[in-house]
Amino acid sequence: MRSSLVCAVLLVATLGCQTASRPSLNPGTNEHWLQHATVAPRAVIAQTIETEVVDLVATQSPQDAKVVANGSLVIGGGGGMPPLVIAEFLRLAGGSKSRLVIIPTASSRADKPDNGKTVKLWQERGAGVANLLHTRSKDEANRASFVAIMKKATGVWIGGGSQSRIMAAYLGTKVETELKALLKRGGVIGGSSAGAAIMTKLMISGGRGEAKTKQGFGFLPGAVVDQHFLRRNRVNRLLDALHRHPGLVGIGIDEGTAIVWSGDEIRTIGESYVSVFVPQPDGKPMRVEILNDGEKLSLRSLLRDAGRRPK
């Protein structure tokens, strides 16, 4: 199924996405906008998923400089992260000297006794120190004693489940403050599945063809992320979110795959593909990039191409 979905995404890139009005959605398929596409004046993409990354280097400006990260993000598409993704997260967190905070709040199982299993798992992976942080209470999330372990953290990993559970517990609390402080001092925040969805200000919280959205943390500026992207056929959902919220760049991350944002660079790492959707101004065809392991793009240039300046 993944190969057919990648081909559908490539078809968007080849034909373009010009529409006079919002087309109807066909949940569970990739017909959204493909049925209404008109041929765009661009070179035909070779019939292969090993596409070449476009050189996006452009002149920088002081306004654009704000998009450059102090810390790093590792944003995973769910389905179990391969060892190379976990290894990259740990490297950015300091390896054997890392001080990790693991947040399992997205999972319904987080309320049950863990008996140290999660901490042991991360230590076996090579972490220095690991601590678990979980609550369902915003009052507790606002206590200085609760967030104390975050102040010296070098990395935070946010697990999968329901992204709405994460935001219900931590949005607007001291936990959010400490997460942003971690990035500011050069640390890394990683997450997969639900832990990926919360990375952007516009958070996709559910839906099939039509995206249900809520507020996320906004660590990754100017973008909206969707996960399990090819495996669960979520092309339509991400395109719908982009249609409803002009100016954003859409990033669809498949299972077993992640993007790493550091500085201005977005780099793909893992076993499958990342699909990047960049709406164009003046009714021009949407630009789509399909990224394989090791391929890179400039976030600043993506946002500029979408006609958006980061805040």
Backbone as CSV, one residue per row, in Angstrom:
resi,resn,N_x,N_y,N_z,CA_x,CA_y,CA_z,C_x,C_y,C_z
1,MET,0.834,-1.210,0.000,0.000,0.000,0.000,0.862,1.250,0.000
2,ARG,2.025,1.205,0.678,2.849,2.416,0.751,3.280,2.884,-0.624
3,SER,3.695,1.924,-1.493,4.200,2.330,-2.798,3.119,3.006,-3.624
4,SER,1.864,2.505,-3.539,0.783,3.131,-4.299,0.477,4.521,-3.769
5,LEU,0.557,4.710,-2.444,0.295,6.019,-1.869,1.388,7.007,-2.233
6,VAL,2.641,6.552,-2.245,3.733,7.423,-2.675,3.512,7.856,-4.111
7,CYS,3.065,6.928,-4.956,2.793,7.277,-6.346,1.686,8.327,-6.440
8,ALA,0.680,8.215,-5.565,-0.396,9.218,-5.566,0.132,10.576,-5.175
9,VAL,1.017,10.617,-4.181,1.618,11.886,-3.779,2.442,12.458,-4.915
10,LEU,3.190,11.607,-5.610,3.979,12.064,-6.754,3.078,12.591,-7.862
11,LEU,1.896,11.994,-8.004,0.961,12.476,-9.011,0.533,13.894,-8.724
12,VAL,0.343,14.223,-7.436,0.033,15.599,-7.061,1.148,16.519,-7.521
13,ALA,2.392,16.099,-7.298,3.538,16.924,-7.671,3.611,17.107,-9.177
14,THR,3.250,16.051,-9.925,3.351,16.113,-11.379,2.251,16.953,-12.003
15,LEU,1.015,16.790,-11.495,-0.124,17.458,-12.104,-0.393,18.829,-11.530
16,GLY,-0.036,19.033,-10.259,-0.373,20.272,-9.584,-1.716,20.143,-8.892
17,CYS,-2.106,21.186,-8.161,-3.335,21.140,-7.354,-4.137,22.419,-7.515
18,GLN,-4.409,22.846,-8.737,-5.154,24.068,-8.951,-6.653,23.767,-8.873
19,THR,-7.339,24.476,-8.002,-8.781,24.311,-7.881,-9.436,25.669,-7.754
20,ALA,-10.630,25.804,-8.342,-11.377,27.050,-8.240,-12.113,27.130,-6.921
21,SER,-12.520,25.993,-6.389,-13.211,25.942,-5.103,-12.805,24.674,-4.383
22,ARG,-13.151,24.609,-3.098,-12.760,23.456,-2.307,-13.486,22.215,-2.814
23,PRO,-12.772,21.176,-3.255,-13.413,19.971,-3.756,-13.974,19.130,-2.624
24,SER,-14.885,18.218,-2.976,-15.419,17.304,-1.978,-14.344,16.316,-1.571
25,LEU,-14.487,15.789,-0.360,-13.525,14.852,0.176,-14.037,13.438,0.009
26,ASN,-13.169,12.530,-0.241,-13.497,11.119,-0.300,-12.657,10.416,0.753
27,PRO,-13.144,10.314,2.003,-12.322,9.785,3.093,-11.765,8.416,2.765
28,GLY,-10.484,8.229,3.138,-9.847,6.944,2.971,-9.230,6.734,1.601
29,THR,-9.320,7.740,0.710,-8.692,7.601,-0.594,-7.806,8.806,-0.838
30,ASN,-7.113,8.808,-1.970,-6.258,9.928,-2.335,-6.856,10.719,-3.481
31,GLU,-8.204,10.723,-3.595,-8.847,11.409,-4.706,-9.044,12.886,-4.440
32,HIS,-8.885,13.318,-3.194,-9.047,14.728,-2.837,-8.040,15.569,-3.624
33,TRP,-8.576,16.439,-4.460,-7.808,17.365,-5.294,-7.156,16.688,-6.503
34,LEU,-6.866,15.393,-6.427,-6.298,14.747,-7.602,-7.319,14.751,-8.744
35,GLN,-8.620,14.561,-8.397,-9.657,14.559,-9.407,-9.795,15.927,-10.066
36,HIS,-9.416,16.982,-9.356,-9.640,18.352,-9.825,-8.351,19.003,-10.316
37,ALA,-7.288,18.224,-10.413,-5.989,18.813,-10.754,-5.927,19.163,-12.235
38,THR,-5.194,20.214,-12.559,-4.905,20.563,-13.938,-3.408,20.469,-14.148
39,VAL,-3.024,20.201,-15.382,-1.605,19.993,-15.664,-0.824,21.261,-15.400
40,ALA,0.247,21.113,-14.650,1.084,22.264,-14.316,2.300,22.301,-15.228
41,PRO,2.804,23.489,-15.520,3.972,23.601,-16.394,5.264,23.296,-15.648
42,ARG,5.478,22.018,-15.367,6.713,21.603,-14.704,7.196,20.312,-15.333
43,ALA,8.463,20.023,-15.161,9.035,18.834,-15.765,8.362,17.580,-15.211
44,VAL,8.205,16.587,-16.057,7.610,15.328,-15.622,8.561,14.630,-14.656
45,ILE,8.007,14.197,-13.538,8.820,13.501,-12.540,9.046,12.073,-12.993
46,ALA,10.262,11.608,-12.899,10.585,10.245,-13.296,9.751,9.254,-12.507
47,GLN,9.455,8.131,-13.119,8.597,7.139,-12.477,9.401,6.334,-11.457
48,THR,9.781,7.020,-10.397,10.512,6.400,-9.309,10.261,7.194,-8.063
49,ILE,10.275,6.548,-6.911,10.077,7.255,-5.658,11.390,7.792,-5.114
50,GLU,12.492,7.506,-5.806,13.780,8.058,-5.404,13.936,9.435,-6.037
51,THR,13.140,10.412,-5.633,13.132,11.725,-6.257,14.286,12.583,-5.774
52,GLU,14.702,13.485,-6.601,15.804,14.370,-6.269,15.312,15.551,-5.456
53,VAL,16.005,15.896,-4.406,15.639,17.031,-3.580,16.056,18.318,-4.276
54,VAL,15.120,19.265,-4.354,15.402,20.546,-4.996,16.312,21.380,-4.104
55,ASP,17.276,22.055,-4.697,18.147,22.943,-3.947,17.355,24.159,-3.512
56,LEU,17.237,24.342,-2.203,16.377,25.403,-1.675,17.164,26.555,-1.070
57,VAL,18.469,26.600,-1.289,19.261,27.655,-0.688,18.840,29.001,-1.260
58,ALA,18.562,29.945,-0.366,18.102,31.271,-0.793,18.706,32.327,0.102
59,THR,18.617,33.570,-0.335,19.143,34.677,0.461,18.414,34.777,1.786
60,GLN,19.164,34.915,2.872,18.577,35.007,4.195,18.291,36.463,4.528
61,SER,17.344,36.634,5.448,17.024,37.974,5.912,16.865,37.939,7.416
62,PRO,16.960,39.080,8.105,16.795,39.082,9.568,15.454,38.519,10.007
63,GLN,14.388,38.761,9.235,13.081,38.240,9.623,13.082,36.716,9.576
64,ASP,13.748,36.153,8.570,13.770,34.707,8.419,14.588,34.037,9.506
65,ALA,15.530,34.749,10.090,16.467,34.131,11.028,15.773,33.542,12.241
66,LYS,14.572,34.032,12.564,13.872,33.552,13.748,13.425,32.102,13.622
67,VAL,13.407,31.565,12.402,12.977,30.194,12.222,14.067,29.194,12.616
68,VAL,15.291,29.641,12.766,16.394,28.745,13.090,16.285,28.287,14.541
69,ALA,16.364,26.994,14.744,16.186,26.423,16.076,17.440,26.566,16.917
70,ASN,17.251,26.826,18.220,18.366,26.735,19.161,18.638,25.274,19.499
71,GLY,17.573,24.535,19.812,17.690,23.116,20.087,17.324,22.301,18.858
72,SER,16.854,21.078,19.091,16.501,20.185,17.987,15.177,19.496,18.277
73,LEU,14.519,19.078,17.208,13.309,18.273,17.299,13.519,16.978,16.529
74,VAL,13.058,15.875,17.095,13.014,14.592,16.396,11.548,14.187,16.355
75,ILE,10.949,14.224,15.156,9.504,14.066,15.010,9.235,12.783,14.236
76,GLY,8.703,11.761,14.931,8.538,10.438,14.352,7.117,10.146,13.898
77,GLY,7.001,9.334,12.855,5.709,9.027,12.263,4.959,7.881,12.887
78,GLY,5.461,7.324,13.989,4.761,6.258,14.681,5.117,4.885,14.145
79,GLY,4.428,3.883,14.698,4.625,2.518,14.232,5.870,1.844,14.753
80,GLY,6.501,2.402,15.760,7.747,1.835,16.266,8.937,2.492,15.593
81,MET,9.730,3.199,16.356,10.872,3.902,15.787,12.058,2.949,15.650
82,PRO,12.707,2.914,14.472,13.878,2.067,14.288,15.044,2.553,15.138
83,PRO,16.018,1.685,15.397,17.149,2.049,16.262,17.886,3.310,15.839
84,LEU,17.981,3.581,14.520,18.745,4.755,14.092,18.063,6.052,14.500
85,VAL,16.718,6.068,14.603,16.011,7.258,15.058,16.242,7.471,16.555
86,ILE,16.119,6.404,17.329,16.370,6.488,18.768,17.816,6.897,19.028
87,ALA,18.734,6.353,18.251,20.150,6.684,18.421,20.419,8.154,18.129
88,GLU,19.745,8.713,17.130,19.934,10.127,16.803,19.378,11.018,17.907
89,PHE,18.210,10.644,18.434,17.645,11.400,19.552,18.606,11.386,20.747
90,LEU,19.130,10.222,21.083,20.050,10.121,22.216,21.342,10.891,21.956
91,ARG,21.823,10.869,20.719,23.037,11.632,20.386,22.816,13.118,20.636
92,LEU,21.675,13.624,20.173,21.374,15.041,20.355,21.166,15.398,21.824
93,ALA,20.733,14.407,22.617,20.493,14.648,24.048,21.753,14.503,24.897
94,GLY,22.838,14.019,24.279,24.083,13.893,25.034,24.565,12.477,25.248
95,GLY,23.928,11.502,24.618,24.394,10.126,24.694,24.393,9.577,26.116
96,SER,25.517,9.034,26.516,25.628,8.426,27.851,25.569,9.468,28.968
97,LYS,25.708,10.727,28.611,25.612,11.800,29.612,24.254,12.495,29.589
98,SER,23.342,11.954,28.816,22.030,12.582,28.678,21.217,12.474,29.957
99,ARG,20.333,13.452,30.117,19.363,13.463,31.222,17.980,13.577,30.585
100,LEU,17.270,12.457,30.523,16.012,12.398,29.791,14.801,12.489,30.704
101,VAL,13.752,13.088,30.161,12.428,13.049,30.769,11.502,12.403,29.747
102,ILE,10.826,11.328,30.136,9.926,10.595,29.255,8.491,10.915,29.663
103,ILE,7.695,11.386,28.689,6.302,11.765,28.960,5.373,10.780,28.241
104,PRO,4.710,9.883,28.992,3.831,8.869,28.388,2.358,9.253,28.382
105,THR,2.040,10.506,28.658,0.679,10.956,28.947,-0.307,10.679,27.821
106,ALA,0.148,10.585,26.573,-0.759,10.313,25.453,-1.413,8.942,25.564
107,SER,-0.770,8.023,26.251,-1.258,6.650,26.342,-2.228,6.474,27.506
108,SER,-3.275,5.698,27.286,-4.195,5.376,28.383,-3.512,4.491,29.422
109,ARG,-2.464,3.788,29.030,-1.735,2.920,29.960,-0.847,3.700,30.916
110,ALA,-0.696,4.987,30.653,0.193,5.793,31.497,-0.315,5.896,32.925
111,ASP,-1.599,5.675,33.142,-2.178,5.773,34.483,-1.925,4.523,35.329
112,LYS,-1.446,3.471,34.694,-1.176,2.231,35.411,0.279,2.208,35.883
113,PRO,0.571,1.445,36.935,1.959,1.367,37.428,2.914,0.901,36.337
114,ASP,4.037,1.581,36.250,5.031,1.271,35.221,6.120,0.332,35.742
115,ASN,6.336,0.367,37.045,7.337,-0.488,37.692,8.741,-0.319,37.107
116,GLY,9.018,0.888,36.656,10.364,1.201,36.171,10.705,0.664,34.796
117,LYS,9.736,0.108,34.075,10.028,-0.504,32.773,10.483,0.517,31.736
118,THR,9.813,1.677,31.713,10.166,2.686,30.707,11.553,3.246,30.947
119,VAL,11.865,3.556,32.195,13.199,4.065,32.537,14.261,3.034,32.186
120,LYS,14.017,1.765,32.500,14.976,0.701,32.197,15.202,0.579,30.697
121,LEU,14.111,0.692,29.913,14.226,0.601,28.459,15.152,1.675,27.911
122,TRP,14.976,2.922,28.365,15.802,4.012,27.855,17.248,3.899,28.334
123,GLN,17.445,3.386,29.506,18.815,3.172,29.972,19.491,2.069,29.170
124,GLU,18.748,1.038,28.812,19.304,-0.021,27.961,19.644,0.505,26.573
125,ARG,18.936,1.525,26.148,19.218,2.134,24.846,20.447,3.031,24.879
126,GLY,20.918,3.368,26.072,22.131,4.166,26.181,21.979,5.504,26.854
127,ALA,20.788,5.792,27.409,20.603,7.065,28.106,21.393,7.088,29.407
128,GLY,21.784,8.294,29.815,22.488,8.436,31.086,21.528,8.318,32.254
129,VAL,20.661,9.312,32.391,19.638,9.332,33.433,18.288,9.488,32.750
130,ALA,17.281,8.735,33.210,15.940,8.851,32.644,14.916,8.925,33.767
131,ASN,13.939,9.813,33.599,12.860,9.975,34.566,11.529,10.011,33.840
132,LEU,10.497,9.486,34.495,9.145,9.492,33.948,8.380,10.703,34.489
133,LEU,7.614,11.373,33.603,6.809,12.526,34.010,5.399,12.331,33.479
134,HIS,4.412,12.265,34.381,3.037,12.040,33.927,2.029,12.569,34.930
135,THR,1.006,13.215,34.410,-0.161,13.602,35.194,-1.308,13.860,34.239
136,ARG,-2.537,13.823,34.772,-3.711,14.267,34.018,-4.207,15.613,34.529
137,SER,-3.541,16.144,35.544,-4.004,17.342,36.230,-3.185,18.570,35.844
138,LYS,-3.844,19.601,35.351,-3.142,20.844,35.049,-2.620,21.508,36.320
139,ASP,-3.337,21.334,37.414,-2.850,21.890,38.681,-1.504,21.280,39.048
140,GLU,-1.397,19.969,38.907,-0.122,19.314,39.210,0.956,19.719,38.217
141,ALA,0.575,19.876,36.939,1.530,20.270,35.911,2.054,21.682,36.128
142,ASN,1.391,22.438,36.988,1.826,23.803,37.301,2.638,23.895,38.588
143,ARG,2.858,22.770,39.245,3.626,22.785,40.479,5.115,22.776,40.186
144,ALA,5.852,23.619,40.875,7.304,23.706,40.688,7.970,22.367,40.985
145,SER,7.469,21.650,41.989,8.070,20.361,42.348,7.877,19.323,41.244
146,PHE,6.764,19.436,40.494,6.477,18.479,39.428,7.434,18.650,38.251
147,VAL,7.733,19.897,37.905,8.574,20.159,36.726,10.054,20.292,37.075
148,ALA,10.418,20.097,38.326,11.819,20.292,38.745,12.782,19.429,37.945
149,ILE,12.392,18.177,37.628,13.305,17.294,36.895,13.525,17.765,35.462
150,MET,12.660,18.643,34.953,12.809,19.122,33.583,13.870,20.206,33.459
151,LYS,14.188,20.855,34.541,15.080,22.015,34.483,16.512,21.645,34.103
152,LYS,16.917,20.417,34.401,18.266,19.974,34.043,18.256,18.951,32.916
153,ALA,17.089,18.728,32.322,16.981,17.745,31.249,17.733,18.203,30.003
154,THR,18.306,17.255,29.297,18.912,17.530,27.996,18.035,17.041,26.853
155,GLY,17.062,16.195,27.187,16.139,15.697,26.171,14.831,15.255,26.782
156,VAL,13.748,15.431,26.032,12.420,14.964,26.436,11.847,14.150,25.293
157,TRP,11.322,12.960,25.616,10.646,12.133,24.620,9.173,12.026,24.987
158,ILE,8.290,12.306,24.008,6.844,12.285,24.214,6.265,11.122,23.418
159,GLY,5.679,10.164,24.130,5.226,8.935,23.496,3.891,9.054,22.786
160,GLY,3.481,7.940,22.158,2.284,7.908,21.339,1.019,7.595,22.108
161,GLY,-0.105,7.741,21.415,-1.426,7.543,21.992,-2.381,8.575,21.420
162,SER,-2.977,9.380,22.286,-3.861,10.466,21.861,-3.201,11.809,22.139
163,GLN,-2.999,12.594,21.089,-2.381,13.907,21.253,-3.247,14.836,22.101
164,SER,-4.553,14.622,22.066,-5.449,15.473,22.857,-5.202,15.288,24.352
165,ARG,-4.806,14.088,24.778,-4.493,13.868,26.192,-3.287,14.701,26.627
166,ILE,-2.304,14.811,25.742,-1.109,15.595,26.067,-1.474,17.058,26.263
167,MET,-2.233,17.603,25.319,-2.558,19.020,25.377,-3.512,19.333,26.528
168,ALA,-4.420,18.404,26.836,-5.354,18.617,27.937,-4.626,18.733,29.269
169,ALA,-3.515,18.033,29.389,-2.767,18.041,30.654,-1.749,19.173,30.740
170,TYR,-1.139,19.560,29.610,0.059,20.396,29.700,-0.005,21.743,28.992
171,LEU,-0.986,21.967,28.120,-1.038,23.247,27.409,-1.226,24.387,28.406
172,GLY,-0.365,25.403,28.304,-0.460,26.572,29.162,0.029,26.359,30.578
173,THR,0.781,25.286,30.812,1.279,24.984,32.164,2.796,25.163,32.227
174,LYS,3.332,24.936,33.424,4.786,24.999,33.605,5.510,23.918,32.807
175,VAL,4.826,22.822,32.502,5.436,21.791,31.659,5.733,22.363,30.275
176,GLU,4.774,23.072,29.690,5.013,23.711,28.392,6.145,24.727,28.493
177,THR,6.158,25.502,29.552,7.229,26.485,29.751,8.591,25.817,29.785
178,GLU,8.695,24.697,30.493,9.979,24.001,30.603,10.383,23.321,29.303
179,LEU,9.417,22.864,28.539,9.738,22.285,27.237,10.367,23.344,26.324
180,LYS,9.792,24.532,26.318,10.337,25.604,25.483,11.687,26.086,26.017
181,ALA,11.848,26.064,27.331,13.141,26.433,27.921,14.219,25.421,27.534
182,LEU,13.841,24.157,27.464,14.782,23.112,27.042,15.307,23.377,25.641
183,LEU,14.411,23.712,24.722,14.843,24.023,23.359,15.735,25.261,23.331
184,LYS,15.376,26.249,24.116,16.134,27.507,24.127,17.570,27.295,24.587
185,ARG,17.775,26.334,25.507,19.140,26.088,25.983,19.865,25.020,25.167
186,GLY,19.253,24.611,24.035,19.945,23.723,23.111,19.635,22.259,23.262
187,GLY,18.588,21.916,23.997,18.221,20.520,24.171,17.405,19.989,23.006
188,VAL,16.898,18.767,23.162,16.153,18.121,22.094,14.817,17.616,22.641
189,ILE,13.764,17.806,21.853,12.467,17.218,22.140,12.144,16.245,21.024
190,GLY,11.842,15.007,21.403,11.469,13.990,20.434,10.102,13.445,20.748
191,GLY,9.454,12.884,19.747,8.156,12.281,19.957,7.717,11.537,18.720
192,SER,6.837,10.560,18.913,6.348,9.765,17.798,4.837,9.653,17.870
193,SER,4.192,9.605,16.709,2.739,9.493,16.622,2.095,10.704,17.307
194,ALA,1.388,10.512,18.410,0.811,11.658,19.126,1.886,12.642,19.538
195,GLY,3.064,12.126,19.884,4.181,12.975,20.271,4.744,13.782,19.121
196,ALA,4.360,13.428,17.890,4.719,14.223,16.716,3.663,15.281,16.440
197,ALA,2.398,14.920,16.609,1.302,15.831,16.273,1.344,17.114,17.081
198,ILE,1.822,17.033,18.338,1.808,18.202,19.231,2.933,19.192,18.926
199,MET,3.804,18.862,17.982,4.978,19.694,17.721,4.650,21.011,17.042
200,THR,3.503,21.093,16.357,3.148,22.308,15.626,1.999,23.038,16.315
201,LYS,1.864,24.322,16.036,0.807,25.125,16.668,-0.576,24.637,16.234
202,LEU,-0.743,24.396,14.931,-1.958,23.755,14.456,-1.752,22.256,14.561
203,MET,-2.522,21.601,15.409,-2.369,20.178,15.666,-3.535,19.409,15.062
204,ILE,-3.236,18.423,14.227,-4.283,17.539,13.731,-4.601,16.536,14.837
205,SER,-5.849,16.572,15.298,-6.232,15.729,16.429,-7.033,14.501,16.030
206,GLY,-7.476,14.433,14.767,-8.256,13.298,14.314,-8.860,13.570,12.955
207,GLY,-9.811,12.701,12.574,-10.463,12.834,11.283,-9.849,11.919,10.242
208,ARG,-10.611,11.709,9.180,-10.103,10.919,8.059,-9.850,11.844,6.878
209,GLY,-10.844,12.033,6.001,-10.659,12.970,4.902,-10.597,14.400,5.374
210,GLU,-11.445,14.738,6.351,-11.457,16.092,6.901,-10.697,16.103,8.221
211,ALA,-9.787,17.054,8.341,-8.933,17.119,9.522,-9.626,17.808,10.683
212,LYS,-9.632,17.161,11.834,-10.044,17.812,13.075,-8.786,18.413,13.698
213,THR,-8.859,19.650,14.109,-7.661,20.319,14.602,-7.884,20.959,15.963
214,LYS,-6.798,21.037,16.716,-6.760,21.729,17.999,-5.429,22.470,18.082
215,GLN,-5.163,23.095,19.211,-3.907,23.812,19.400,-2.831,22.866,19.914
216,GLY,-1.663,22.936,19.279,-0.494,22.205,19.736,0.500,23.157,20.383
217,PHE,1.719,22.655,20.652,2.716,23.467,21.348,3.413,24.475,20.436
218,GLY,3.517,24.181,19.152,4.136,25.129,18.234,5.651,25.150,18.271
219,PHE,6.288,24.027,18.579,7.752,23.981,18.579,8.312,24.147,17.164
220,LEU,7.640,23.552,16.185,8.053,23.655,14.780,7.209,24.733,14.113
221,PRO,7.802,25.868,13.758,7.018,27.013,13.272,6.552,26.863,11.829
222,GLY,5.371,27.426,11.544,4.911,27.565,10.168,4.508,26.282,9.478
223,ALA,4.300,25.208,10.237,4.020,23.917,9.622,2.891,23.210,10.354
224,VAL,2.366,22.167,9.716,1.449,21.240,10.370,1.918,19.828,10.017
225,VAL,1.955,18.954,11.019,2.510,17.610,10.857,1.396,16.581,10.939
226,ASP,1.475,15.557,10.087,0.622,14.380,10.252,1.518,13.148,10.261
227,GLN,1.066,12.097,10.958,1.901,10.908,11.165,1.152,9.650,10.708
228,HIS,1.847,8.514,10.713,1.308,7.269,10.129,0.853,7.580,8.700
229,PHE,1.596,8.400,7.997,1.061,9.135,6.853,0.685,8.239,5.676
230,LEU,1.599,7.401,5.226,1.292,6.511,4.110,0.585,5.258,4.585
231,ARG,1.022,4.723,5.702,0.432,3.489,6.217,-1.069,3.635,6.450
232,ARG,-1.514,4.797,6.956,-2.936,5.006,7.252,-3.626,5.929,6.245
233,ASN,-2.942,6.180,5.129,-3.565,6.891,4.010,-4.120,8.245,4.439
234,ARG,-3.245,9.135,4.921,-3.674,10.410,5.475,-3.359,11.614,4.584
235,VAL,-3.170,11.352,3.290,-2.878,12.444,2.368,-4.010,13.458,2.358
236,ASN,-5.242,12.971,2.210,-6.400,13.871,2.168,-6.491,14.732,3.418
237,ARG,-6.264,14.114,4.564,-6.427,14.821,5.831,-5.467,15.996,5.937
238,LEU,-4.230,15.778,5.533,-3.248,16.857,5.599,-3.564,17.944,4.578
239,LEU,-3.971,17.549,3.378,-4.333,18.548,2.367,-5.520,19.386,2.826
240,ASP,-6.466,18.762,3.516,-7.615,19.510,4.031,-7.173,20.532,5.065
241,ALA,-6.256,20.150,5.956,-5.744,21.093,6.955,-5.049,22.271,6.285
242,LEU,-4.299,22.011,5.228,-3.610,23.086,4.510,-4.611,24.003,3.810
243,HIS,-5.673,23.433,3.272,-6.680,24.248,2.596,-7.370,25.185,3.585
244,ARG,-7.638,24.692,4.782,-8.338,25.486,5.787,-7.432,26.505,6.475
245,HIS,-6.123,26.291,6.378,-5.167,27.165,7.069,-4.052,27.564,6.095
246,PRO,-4.335,28.501,5.220,-3.360,28.900,4.194,-2.068,29.422,4.814
247,GLY,-0.980,29.183,4.102,0.316,29.693,4.529,1.159,28.702,5.294
248,LEU,0.577,27.560,5.674,1.344,26.547,6.385,1.977,25.557,5.408
249,VAL,3.082,24.962,5.818,3.712,23.866,5.091,3.257,22.558,5.736
250,GLY,2.825,21.598,4.927,2.373,20.309,5.445,3.479,19.270,5.390
251,ILE,3.663,18.539,6.480,4.698,17.504,6.545,4.041,16.196,6.974
252,GLY,4.007,15.220,6.069,3.448,13.908,6.364,4.569,12.904,6.573
253,ILE,4.617,12.317,7.760,5.721,11.416,8.133,5.179,9.997,8.257
254,ASP,5.762,9.085,7.517,5.283,7.712,7.554,5.840,6.961,8.762
255,GLU,5.294,5.772,9.016,5.739,4.970,10.144,7.191,4.527,9.966
256,GLY,7.881,4.363,11.095,9.281,3.946,11.054,10.222,5.002,10.524
257,THR,9.760,6.241,10.502,10.511,7.341,9.880,10.357,8.588,10.739
258,ALA,11.327,9.474,10.654,11.268,10.727,11.428,11.928,11.841,10.641
259,ILE,11.617,13.069,11.043,12.408,14.204,10.591,13.166,14.750,11.796
260,VAL,14.351,15.264,11.522,15.158,15.913,12.545,15.305,17.368,12.148
261,TRP,14.830,18.279,12.998,14.985,19.711,12.745,16.067,20.238,13.653
262,SER,17.101,20.777,13.045,18.214,21.363,13.787,18.758,22.522,12.971
263,GLY,18.900,23.687,13.608,19.279,24.876,12.849,18.146,25.229,11.905
264,ASP,18.444,25.314,10.634,17.421,25.578,9.616,17.063,24.316,8.851
265,GLU,17.733,23.211,9.158,17.654,22.011,8.338,16.620,21.016,8.835
266,ILE,15.819,20.505,7.900,14.950,19.365,8.155,15.544,18.171,7.419
267,ARG,15.867,17.125,8.172,16.512,15.934,7.607,15.656,14.707,7.881
268,THR,15.511,13.869,6.873,14.735,12.634,7.010,15.634,11.503,7.484
269,ILE,15.099,10.691,8.395,15.838,9.546,8.897,14.855,8.396,9.115
270,GLY,15.204,7.200,8.669,14.324,6.067,8.893,14.103,5.197,7.680
271,GLU,13.027,4.411,7.724,12.815,3.320,6.787,11.845,3.632,5.656
272,SER,11.068,4.705,5.765,10.066,5.001,4.748,10.261,6.434,4.229
273,TYR,9.181,7.175,4.049,9.235,8.453,3.355,8.560,9.573,4.141
274,VAL,8.991,10.779,3.842,8.364,11.992,4.349,7.864,12.786,3.150
275,SER,6.606,13.198,3.198,5.996,13.980,2.119,5.821,15.410,2.597
276,VAL,6.359,16.358,1.838,6.279,17.773,2.201,5.426,18.499,1.165
277,PHE,4.379,19.178,1.643,3.443,19.885,0.776,3.613,21.383,0.994
278,VAL,3.910,22.113,-0.091,4.141,23.547,-0.002,3.142,24.276,-0.905
279,PRO,2.057,24.817,-0.335,1.107,25.575,-1.156,1.793,26.771,-1.810
280,GLN,1.375,27.073,-3.022,1.977,28.155,-3.782,1.001,29.322,-3.908
281,PRO,1.502,30.533,-4.007,0.622,31.706,-4.143,0.023,31.813,-5.533
282,ASP,-1.019,32.644,-5.640,-1.611,33.022,-6.926,-2.139,31.825,-7.708
283,GLY,-2.633,30.796,-7.013,-3.238,29.669,-7.698,-2.273,28.747,-8.406
284,LYS,-0.995,28.884,-8.136,-0.008,28.017,-8.773,-0.108,26.600,-8.209
285,PRO,0.348,25.599,-8.970,0.273,24.220,-8.493,1.059,24.024,-7.191
286,MET,0.523,23.204,-6.325,1.216,22.898,-5.075,2.520,22.164,-5.360
287,ARG,3.535,22.519,-4.607,4.818,21.836,-4.715,4.870,20.712,-3.683
288,VAL,5.307,19.533,-4.123,5.391,18.375,-3.242,6.781,17.784,-3.329
289,GLU,7.372,17.515,-2.179,8.679,16.867,-2.103,8.524,15.531,-1.383
290,ILE,9.111,14.485,-1.931,9.132,13.175,-1.294,10.560,12.898,-0.843
291,LEU,10.766,12.774,0.463,12.109,12.653,1.013,12.367,11.244,1.540
292,ASN,13.521,10.730,1.191,13.977,9.429,1.658,15.024,9.637,2.751
293,ASP,15.475,8.556,3.352,16.459,8.612,4.421,17.684,9.440,4.018
294,GLY,18.022,10.428,4.832,19.212,11.246,4.609,18.983,12.500,3.795
295,GLU,17.827,12.644,3.157,17.576,13.826,2.339,17.152,15.002,3.209
296,LYS,17.476,16.209,2.752,17.340,17.410,3.578,16.622,18.527,2.828
297,LEU,15.985,19.409,3.610,15.388,20.627,3.081,15.629,21.757,4.073
298,SER,15.513,22.988,3.592,15.609,24.169,4.440,14.206,24.600,4.853
299,LEU,13.938,24.640,6.158,12.627,25.078,6.627,12.387,26.532,6.263
300,ARG,13.390,27.361,6.384,13.249,28.779,6.038,12.786,28.937,4.594
301,SER,13.390,28.186,3.699,13.033,28.296,2.288,11.643,27.738,2.008
302,LEU,11.269,26.680,2.725,9.923,26.138,2.562,8.871,27.169,2.953
303,LEU,9.098,27.832,4.087,8.141,28.833,4.554,8.093,30.025,3.612
304,ARG,9.252,30.430,3.100,9.276,31.535,2.152,8.525,31.162,0.885
305,ASP,8.705,29.912,0.433,8.054,29.456,-0.780,6.538,29.396,-0.612
306,ALA,6.089,29.148,0.637,4.659,29.116,0.924,4.086,30.518,1.155
307,GLY,4.947,31.537,1.054,4.486,32.910,1.236,4.287,33.287,2.676
308,ARG,5.018,32.606,3.595,4.838,32.843,5.021,6.159,33.218,5.660
309,ARG,6.131,34.205,6.540,7.308,34.546,7.339,7.075,34.058,8.762
310,PRO,8.015,33.303,9.296,7.852,32.806,10.681,7.774,33.929,11.674
311,LYS,6.993,33.683,12.739,6.861,34.674,13.785,8.092,34.662,14.686
